Amino acid sequence: MSPTSGPPEVPAESGPGAPVAFKAACPDCCARFELDAGALRLAIGGSRRATFYSFTCPECGVQVRKPAGERIVELLTGGGVSTLRSV
């Protein structure tokens, strides 16, 4: 997994009841950082192209949008990320 194209990861030290932080990277400035669930947004659409997660890079301020497959959707929803579902 490359730092600019990989899915967000839940750090291994996260346990039950612990706040969840997701590892992410910016494709513009290549910064790597951790974001809490409130900094991420998940949109679940009727197709793979319409299902994605997004965040704002804390380093350069660019809006980042990346595709979200089934596993990413599972991780993000389980971690409390705000979800928008469209039909």
Kinemage of the C-alpha trace (Angstrom):
@kinemage 1
@onewidth
@group {chain A} dominant
@subgroup {mainchain}
@vectorlist {calphas} color= white
{ca met a 1} P 0.000 0.000 0.000
{ca ser a 2} L 1.437 3.358 -0.958
{ca pro a 3} L 1.093 6.338 1.371
{ca thr a 4} L -1.033 8.255 -1.144
{ca ser a 5} L -3.406 5.593 -2.366
{ca gly a 6} L -4.054 3.275 0.557
{ca pro a 7} L -7.190 3.108 2.665
{ca pro a 8} L -7.392 4.618 6.116
{ca glu a 9} L -6.130 2.213 8.754
{ca val a 10} L -7.195 1.826 12.345
{ca pro a 11} L -4.044 1.769 14.509
{ca ala a 12} L -3.435 -1.558 16.264
{ca glu a 13} L -3.402 0.038 19.722
{ca ser a 14} L -7.107 0.939 19.406
{ca gly a 15} L -9.170 -1.221 21.720
{ca pro a 16} L -12.763 -1.371 22.865
{ca gly a 17} L -13.851 1.984 24.242
{ca ala a 18} L -10.703 3.767 23.041
{ca pro a 19} L -11.063 6.735 20.688
{ca val a 20} L -10.523 5.644 17.087
{ca ala a 21} L -7.923 7.366 14.918
{ca phe a 22} L -7.542 6.607 11.227
{ca lys a 23} L -4.215 6.826 9.415
{ca ala a 24} L -4.469 8.760 6.168
{ca ala a 25} L -2.256 10.473 3.606
{ca cys a 26} L -2.668 13.436 1.291
{ca pro a 27} L -2.057 12.798 -2.419
{ca asp a 28} L -1.165 16.482 -2.966
{ca cys a 29} L 1.438 17.224 -0.283
{ca cys a 30} L 2.225 13.578 0.667
{ca ala a 31} L 1.742 14.316 4.374
{ca arg a 32} L 0.826 11.356 6.574
{ca phe a 33} L -1.336 11.897 9.642
{ca glu a 34} L -4.055 10.481 11.875
{ca leu a 35} L -7.645 11.722 11.790
{ca asp a 36} L -10.444 11.109 14.246
{ca ala a 37} L -13.865 9.961 13.061
{ca gly a 38} L -15.185 13.528 13.055
{ca ala a 39} L -12.652 14.597 10.415
{ca leu a 40} L -13.792 11.971 7.890
{ca arg a 41} L -16.976 11.743 5.844
{ca leu a 42} L -18.300 8.626 4.149
{ca ala a 43} L -20.753 8.657 1.237
{ca ile a 44} L -22.390 5.373 0.277
{ca gly a 45} L -23.986 5.475 -3.145
{ca gly a 46} L -25.722 3.026 -5.408
{ca ser a 47} L -22.472 2.031 -7.144
{ca arg a 48} L -18.758 1.655 -6.447
{ca arg a 49} L -18.069 4.976 -8.171
{ca ala a 50} L -20.539 6.719 -5.873
{ca thr a 51} L -19.100 5.256 -2.649
{ca phe a 52} L -16.175 7.220 -1.231
{ca tyr a 53} L -14.684 8.809 1.869
{ca ser a 54} L -13.327 12.303 2.112
{ca phe a 55} L -11.377 14.548 4.442
{ca thr a 56} L -9.480 17.827 4.465
{ca cys a 57} L -5.696 17.541 4.676
{ca pro a 58} L -4.599 19.175 7.943
{ca glu a 59} L -1.248 20.122 6.363
{ca cys a 60} L -2.180 21.781 3.052
{ca gly a 61} L -5.975 22.185 3.350
{ca val a 62} L -6.852 20.341 0.136
{ca gln a 63} L -10.120 18.389 0.004
{ca val a 64} L -9.275 14.700 -0.519
{ca arg a 65} L -11.744 12.153 -1.918
{ca lys a 66} L -10.916 8.450 -2.196
{ca pro a 67} L -12.955 5.389 -3.218
{ca ala a 68} L -14.323 3.200 -0.426
{ca gly a 69} L -14.734 -0.516 -0.968
{ca glu a 70} L -16.664 -2.817 1.338
{ca arg a 71} L -13.831 -3.239 3.857
{ca ile a 72} L -13.202 0.506 4.115
{ca val a 73} L -16.923 1.158 4.577
{ca glu a 74} L -16.951 -1.441 7.364
{ca leu a 75} L -13.937 0.112 9.123
{ca leu a 76} L -15.199 3.675 8.852
{ca thr a 77} L -18.764 2.971 9.949
{ca gly a 78} L -17.483 0.815 12.809
{ca gly a 79} L -15.224 3.659 13.869
{ca gly a 80} L -18.055 6.168 14.066
{ca val a 81} L -17.480 8.110 10.837
{ca ser a 82} L -20.465 10.198 9.741
{ca thr a 83} L -22.188 8.446 6.824
{ca leu a 84} L -24.381 9.806 4.041
{ca arg a 85} L -26.403 7.231 2.136
{ca ser a 86} L -27.863 8.030 -1.261
{ca val a 87} L -30.286 5.964 -3.284
